[in-house]
Amino acid sequence: MSWFDLGVNLLSSQFDSDREQVLARAHQAGISKLLLIASDLTETAHNQHWCSQHTACVSTAGVHPHQAEHIADDWLEQLRQLVAHPSVVAIGECGLDFNRNFSSQSAQVTVFSAQLALAQELQLPVYLHERDAFTTQIALLKEHHVRHGIAHCFTGNSDQLKAYLDLGLYIGITGWLCDERRNQELVAALQYLPLDRICLETDAPYLLPRTLQPKPKSRRNEPAFLLAIAQQLAKLKNITLEQLQQHCWHNSLTLLQQAGGAE
């Protein structure tokens, strides 16, 4: 079975010592495509260089809300140029994070809105981050008529899930689902999540699935562990792993091919 990890922070410093080996282990585990997450314009460029050398990888391009106050005056023009790279299949990781507020809320809204407008102009999907800012975020998505994208690392409740689905968005499920300490709202929301809207992502090196046995000594997540998330989700949705794989693979390709992305 071929799997698509729709969210990997492969250029994280946690992978500096063995990045090629991480990719090799992913391929051995059946992870044949990976979407690399960009959090700023520098990481976007680094992702693109990696993708140019590794055909299994594609990338987002964008500015994370944490970085909203740390951009150049011409950042949007720079982003527009980066988006032209053939590896880019989505705008992001973009959104709002009112939990940590590493950038002011007003700066976050300004930078997010600009990226939503660019995504709409270029007909690219948006790769969405949200934390403690759902009401503002959903209002901006509606204001910009967003109908194409994914709620990355969704951890919300049933009402939030339904709101994203009403916009036509896909839902990214991570190892959060495997954490019995904090997954209750997400598990309850799964009953409303149709199979044709599910995508799987590790968000590696973060969110190591707690159900994974044995756990790596490093406590670091990596794409090869996507199957632990898949197994938990298949169990909770009462479907076979094969059925889940078929849906997730098709959903990932549909989301990105609409942007001329993953082959």
C-alpha positions as CSV (number, residue, x, y, z in Angstrom):
1,M,0.0,0.0,0.0
2,S,1.2,3.5,-0.9
3,W,0.7,6.2,1.7
4,F,0.9,10.0,1.5
5,D,2.2,11.8,4.5
6,L,0.5,15.2,4.0
7,G,2.6,17.1,6.6
8,V,6.3,16.7,7.4
9,N,8.7,19.3,8.9
10,L,11.6,17.5,7.1
11,L,13.9,20.5,7.3
12,S,13.7,20.6,11.1
13,S,17.0,20.6,12.8
14,Q,16.0,17.4,14.5
15,F,16.6,15.6,11.2
16,D,19.9,17.3,10.4
17,S,21.9,14.2,11.2
18,D,19.9,11.6,9.3
19,R,17.5,13.3,6.9
20,E,18.3,10.9,4.0
21,Q,17.8,7.9,6.3
22,V,14.5,9.3,7.5
23,L,13.3,9.4,3.9
24,A,14.6,5.9,3.2
25,R,12.8,4.5,6.3
26,A,9.6,6.3,5.1
27,H,9.8,4.6,1.7
28,Q,10.5,1.2,3.3
29,A,7.3,1.7,5.4
30,G,5.2,2.4,2.2
31,I,5.2,6.2,2.5
32,S,5.8,7.0,-1.2
33,K,4.8,10.8,-1.2
34,L,5.5,13.5,1.4
35,L,4.3,17.1,1.6
36,L,7.0,19.3,3.3
37,I,5.6,22.1,5.5
38,A,7.1,25.6,5.1
39,S,6.8,28.0,8.0
40,D,8.5,31.0,6.4
41,L,10.0,32.0,3.1
42,T,13.5,30.8,4.0
43,E,12.2,27.3,4.8
44,T,10.1,27.4,1.6
45,A,13.3,27.9,-0.4
46,H,15.1,25.1,1.4
47,N,12.1,22.8,0.9
48,Q,12.2,23.6,-2.8
49,H,15.9,22.7,-3.1
50,W,15.2,19.4,-1.3
51,C,12.2,18.6,-3.6
52,S,14.3,19.3,-6.7
53,Q,16.5,16.4,-5.6
54,H,13.8,14.1,-4.2
55,T,10.9,13.5,-6.5
56,A,8.8,11.9,-3.8
57,C,8.5,15.3,-2.1
58,V,6.4,18.3,-2.7
59,S,6.1,21.5,-0.6
60,T,3.9,24.2,0.7
61,A,5.0,27.9,0.5
62,G,4.0,30.5,3.0
63,V,4.3,32.2,6.4
64,H,3.2,30.6,9.7
65,P,1.4,32.9,12.1
66,H,4.3,32.8,14.5
67,Q,6.4,34.5,11.8
68,A,3.8,37.2,10.9
69,E,5.9,40.0,12.5
70,H,9.2,38.8,11.1
71,I,8.7,39.4,7.4
72,A,10.3,41.8,4.9
73,D,8.4,44.6,3.3
74,D,8.3,42.8,0.0
75,W,7.4,39.4,1.5
76,L,4.3,38.9,-0.5
77,E,6.2,39.5,-3.8
78,Q,8.8,37.0,-2.6
79,L,6.1,34.5,-1.8
80,R,4.6,35.0,-5.2
81,Q,7.9,34.1,-6.8
82,L,8.5,31.1,-4.6
83,V,5.0,29.8,-5.4
84,A,6.0,29.6,-9.1
85,H,8.4,26.7,-8.3
86,P,7.0,23.4,-9.6
87,S,7.3,21.7,-6.2
88,V,4.8,24.1,-4.6
89,V,1.3,22.6,-4.3
90,A,-0.3,24.7,-1.5
91,I,-0.1,28.1,0.3
92,G,0.9,27.8,4.0
93,E,1.4,26.8,6.6
94,C,-0.8,29.9,7.2
95,G,-3.5,30.8,9.7
96,L,-3.9,32.2,13.2
97,D,-2.4,31.2,16.6
98,F,-3.9,33.2,19.4
99,N,-2.6,30.7,22.0
100,R,1.1,31.7,21.9
101,N,0.8,35.0,20.2
102,F,4.4,35.0,19.0
103,S,3.2,37.7,16.6
104,S,0.5,40.2,17.4
105,Q,-3.0,39.1,16.5
106,S,-3.4,42.1,14.1
107,A,-0.2,41.1,12.2
108,Q,-1.4,37.5,12.0
109,V,-4.7,38.5,10.5
110,T,-3.0,40.8,8.0
111,V,-0.5,38.2,6.8
112,F,-3.1,35.4,6.8
113,S,-5.5,37.5,4.8
114,A,-2.9,38.3,2.2
115,Q,-2.1,34.6,1.8
116,L,-5.7,33.7,1.4
117,A,-6.1,36.3,-1.3
118,L,-3.0,35.0,-3.1
119,A,-4.3,31.4,-2.9
120,Q,-7.6,32.4,-4.3
121,E,-5.9,34.4,-7.1
122,L,-3.6,31.5,-8.0
123,Q,-6.2,28.8,-7.4
124,L,-4.0,27.0,-4.9
125,P,-5.2,25.1,-1.8
126,V,-4.5,26.6,1.6
127,Y,-2.6,24.6,4.3
128,L,-4.2,25.9,7.5
129,H,-2.9,26.3,11.1
130,E,-5.3,27.3,13.9
131,R,-5.0,27.5,17.6
132,D,-7.4,29.3,20.0
133,A,-8.5,31.4,17.1
134,F,-11.2,29.4,15.4
135,T,-14.0,32.1,15.3
136,T,-11.7,34.7,13.6
137,Q,-10.2,32.1,11.3
138,I,-13.4,30.7,10.0
139,A,-14.7,34.2,9.4
140,L,-11.7,35.1,7.3
141,L,-12.0,31.9,5.3
142,K,-15.6,32.7,4.5
143,E,-14.7,36.3,3.7
144,H,-12.2,35.1,1.2
145,H,-14.5,32.4,-0.2
146,V,-12.0,29.7,0.6
147,R,-13.2,26.3,-0.7
148,H,-10.0,24.6,-1.4
149,G,-7.5,23.5,1.3
150,I,-6.9,21.4,4.4
151,A,-7.2,22.0,8.2
152,H,-3.7,20.8,9.1
153,C,-3.3,18.8,12.3
154,F,-7.0,19.2,13.2
155,T,-7.6,18.7,16.9
156,G,-10.9,20.5,17.3
157,N,-14.4,19.5,18.2
158,S,-17.4,18.4,16.2
159,D,-18.7,21.9,15.5
160,Q,-15.3,23.1,14.2
161,L,-15.0,20.0,12.1
162,K,-18.4,20.6,10.5
163,A,-17.6,24.2,9.8
164,Y,-14.5,23.2,7.9
165,L,-16.3,20.5,6.0
166,D,-19.1,23.0,5.1
167,L,-16.4,25.0,3.3
168,G,-15.3,21.9,1.4
169,L,-12.0,21.5,3.2
170,Y,-10.1,18.3,3.9
171,I,-9.1,17.4,7.5
172,G,-5.6,16.4,8.4
173,I,-5.3,13.8,11.2
174,T,-2.1,13.4,13.1
175,G,-0.7,11.4,16.1
176,W,-2.9,13.6,18.3
177,L,-5.5,11.0,17.7
178,C,-3.3,8.4,19.4
179,D,-3.0,10.5,22.6
180,E,-5.6,9.2,25.1
181,R,-4.8,12.2,27.4
182,R,-6.2,14.8,25.1
183,N,-8.0,13.2,22.0
184,Q,-11.5,13.0,23.4
185,E,-13.0,15.9,21.4
186,L,-11.3,14.7,18.2
187,V,-12.5,11.1,18.7
188,A,-16.0,12.3,19.2
189,A,-15.8,14.4,16.0
190,L,-14.7,11.5,13.9
191,Q,-18.3,10.3,13.5
192,Y,-18.9,13.4,11.4
193,L,-15.8,13.0,9.3
194,P,-16.5,11.4,5.9
195,L,-14.0,9.1,4.4
196,D,-13.6,11.3,1.3
197,R,-12.3,14.2,3.4
198,I,-9.6,12.5,5.5
199,C,-5.9,13.0,5.0
200,L,-3.1,11.6,7.2
201,E,0.0,13.5,8.3
202,T,2.7,12.9,10.9
203,D,3.7,16.5,11.5
204,A,7.1,14.9,12.1
205,P,9.3,15.4,14.1
206,Y,6.4,16.4,16.4
207,L,3.4,14.4,17.8
208,L,4.9,11.0,18.1
209,P,2.0,8.6,18.3
210,R,1.6,7.3,21.9
211,T,0.2,4.0,20.5
212,L,3.5,3.3,18.7
213,Q,5.3,0.2,20.0
214,P,8.2,0.1,20.5
215,K,8.8,3.8,20.8
216,P,12.1,5.3,19.4
217,K,14.7,6.2,22.0
218,S,14.8,9.7,20.4
219,R,11.1,10.3,21.1
220,R,11.1,11.9,17.7
221,N,8.3,11.3,15.2
222,E,9.1,10.6,11.6
223,P,7.1,9.8,8.4
224,A,7.7,6.0,8.8
225,F,5.3,6.1,11.8
226,L,2.3,7.2,9.7
227,L,1.0,3.7,9.9
228,A,0.5,4.0,13.7
229,I,-1.9,6.9,13.1
230,A,-3.6,5.0,10.2
231,Q,-4.2,1.9,12.4
232,Q,-5.8,4.0,15.1
233,L,-8.0,5.8,12.7
234,A,-9.1,2.7,10.9
235,K,-10.0,1.1,14.2
236,L,-12.0,4.1,15.3
237,K,-13.8,4.4,11.9
238,N,-14.4,0.6,11.9
239,I,-12.9,0.1,8.4
240,T,-10.0,-1.9,7.2
241,L,-6.5,-0.4,6.8
242,E,-6.8,-1.0,3.1
243,Q,-10.0,1.0,2.8
244,L,-8.5,3.9,4.7
245,Q,-5.4,3.8,2.5
246,Q,-7.4,4.0,-0.6
247,H,-9.4,7.0,0.6
248,C,-6.5,8.9,2.0
249,W,-4.3,8.4,-1.1
250,H,-7.1,9.5,-3.4
251,N,-8.0,12.5,-1.1
252,S,-4.4,13.7,-0.9
253,L,-3.9,13.5,-4.7
254,T,-7.3,15.2,-5.3
255,L,-6.4,18.0,-3.0
256,L,-3.0,18.6,-4.6
257,Q,-3.7,17.7,-8.2
258,Q,-6.3,20.5,-8.3
259,A,-3.3,22.7,-7.9
260,G,-1.3,20.9,-10.6
261,G,0.6,19.2,-7.8
262,A,1.4,15.6,-6.8
263,E,1.5,13.1,-9.6
